[in-house]
Amino acid sequence: MTVLTEIPVRKPGGEEATLSDHAGEVLLIVNTASKCGFTPQYADLEALQRAYKDRGFSVLGFPCNQFGGQEPGDAAEIANFCSLTYDVTFPVYAKVDVNGADAAPLFEHLKKEAPGLLGSKAIKWNFTKFLIDRDGKVVDRYAPTTSPRDIAGDIEKLL
């Protein structure tokens, strides 16, 4: 069985890491993009981060450029955008692929544990969200159209 906190991820500078810093936390893992119609969700994701961080919750952002080239920037540009436009304080990791042969191991795991509509494993667009409990189990998958505000009740149940 795969342990979520041991799956390799990359920090914005490219160095390899794991999610071990988030062991025991409730997580909302999101593939993000700076130039998407759903980009304003950053504000609501940050609101969740601020509302629940002291109770053992974190949003984790993973920029992705696979959908309409909507995340073209490098790590510094993405960080500046998130900070200056939405005052993001939650971790934003290195840009990843979420589908295909080069899909990040984290997203392969998330898709396997929480398939989408009709059992589809593919992520359809930016701002697909995965809710993880304190034990690292994938609890639910939310469509890009689901507002982060609408997930607050599910987060509360896990805290």
C-alpha positions in Angstrom: 0.0 0.0 0.0 1.3 3.4 -0.9 1.8 5.9 1.9 0.8 9.3 0.7 3.4 11.2 2.8 6.2 9.1 1.3 5.4 9.8 -2.4 8.1 11.9 -4.0 7.2 15.5 -4.9 9.3 18.5 -6.0 9.6 21.8 -4.3 9.4 24.9 -6.5 13.2 25.0 -6.9 13.2 21.4 -8.2 14.6 19.7 -5.2 12.9 16.4 -4.3 10.9 16.1 -1.1 7.9 14.2 0.3 4.8 15.3 2.0 6.1 14.0 5.4 5.9 17.6 6.8 2.1 17.2 6.4 1.8 13.8 8.1 -1.3 13.8 10.4 -2.9 16.8 8.7 -6.1 17.0 6.7 -5.1 18.1 3.2 -6.7 19.5 0.1 -4.5 18.8 -2.9 -5.2 20.9 -6.0 -3.8 21.1 -9.5 -3.6 24.8 -10.1 -3.1 27.3 -12.9 -2.5 31.0 -13.1 -4.4 31.8 -16.3 -7.5 29.6 -16.0 -11.2 30.6 -15.6 -11.0 28.9 -12.2 -7.9 30.8 -11.1 -10.0 33.0 -8.7 -10.5 29.9 -6.6 -7.0 30.7 -5.2 -8.8 33.2 -3.0 -11.2 30.6 -1.6 -8.4 28.1 -1.2 -6.4 30.6 0.8 -9.5 31.4 2.9 -9.7 27.7 3.8 -6.0 27.6 4.6 -6.3 30.6 7.0 -9.5 29.3 8.6 -8.3 25.8 9.3 -4.5 25.8 9.4 -4.4 26.0 13.2 -6.5 22.9 13.4 -4.2 20.7 11.3 -5.2 21.5 7.8 -3.3 22.5 4.7 -4.0 23.3 1.1 -1.2 22.0 -1.2 -1.0 23.5 -4.7 0.5 21.8 -7.7 0.7 24.0 -10.8 0.0 22.2 -14.1 0.3 23.4 -17.7 -1.5 20.4 -19.3 -4.8 22.1 -19.8 -4.8 24.8 -22.5 -1.3 26.0 -21.5 -2.8 27.9 -18.6 0.3 27.7 -16.4 3.1 28.7 -18.7 5.3 30.4 -16.0 8.4 29.1 -14.2 8.5 28.6 -10.5 9.4 32.2 -9.7 6.6 33.6 -11.9 4.1 31.2 -10.3 5.2 32.1 -6.8 5.0 35.8 -7.5 1.6 35.5 -9.1 0.2 33.5 -6.1 1.7 35.9 -3.6 1.0 39.2 -5.2 -2.4 38.4 -6.7 -4.0 36.1 -4.0 -1.7 36.5 -1.0 -1.3 32.7 -1.0 0.4 31.3 2.2 -0.2 27.6 1.5 2.6 25.5 -0.1 2.8 25.6 -3.9 5.0 22.9 -5.2 6.8 22.5 -8.5 4.9 22.4 -11.8 3.7 18.8 -12.5 1.9 16.7 -15.1 -1.3 15.2 -13.7 -2.1 12.9 -16.7 -0.1 10.9 -19.2 3.2 9.1 -19.2 5.0 11.8 -17.2 2.2 12.2 -14.6 3.6 12.9 -11.1 3.5 9.9 -8.8 1.3 11.8 -6.3 -1.4 12.4 -8.9 -1.2 8.8 -10.1 -1.9 7.8 -6.5 -4.8 10.3 -6.1 -6.5 9.3 -9.3 -6.3 5.6 -8.4 -7.7 6.2 -5.0 -10.5 8.6 -6.1 -11.5 8.1 -9.7 -13.6 10.7 -11.4 -17.0 10.6 -13.0 -17.9 7.2 -14.3 -14.7 5.8 -12.9 -12.4 7.9 -15.1 -8.9 8.2 -13.8 -7.9 11.2 -15.9 -8.1 14.6 -14.5 -10.2 16.7 -16.8 -9.0 20.3 -16.0 -7.3 22.6 -13.6 -8.5 23.0 -10.0 -9.5 19.3 -9.5 -9.3 18.9 -5.8 -8.6 15.8 -3.6 -9.5 15.8 0.1 -7.2 13.7 2.3 -7.8 12.6 5.9 -5.3 12.7 8.8 -4.3 9.1 8.0 -3.4 10.0 4.4 -6.5 8.3 2.9 -8.1 10.0 -0.1 -11.6 10.8 1.1 -13.1 12.6 -1.9 -12.4 14.1 -5.3 -14.0 17.4 -6.4 -14.5 18.7 -9.9 -12.9 22.0 -11.0 -16.4 23.6 -10.9 -16.7 22.8 -7.2 -16.0 25.9 -5.2 -13.6 25.5 -2.3 -16.2 27.1 -0.1 -18.4 24.1 -0.8 -15.8 21.7 0.6 -15.5 23.5 4.0 -18.2 21.2 5.6 -16.3 18.1 4.5 -13.1 19.5 5.9 -14.7 20.3 9.2 -15.9 16.7 9.6 -12.2 15.5 9.3 -10.7 18.0 11.7 
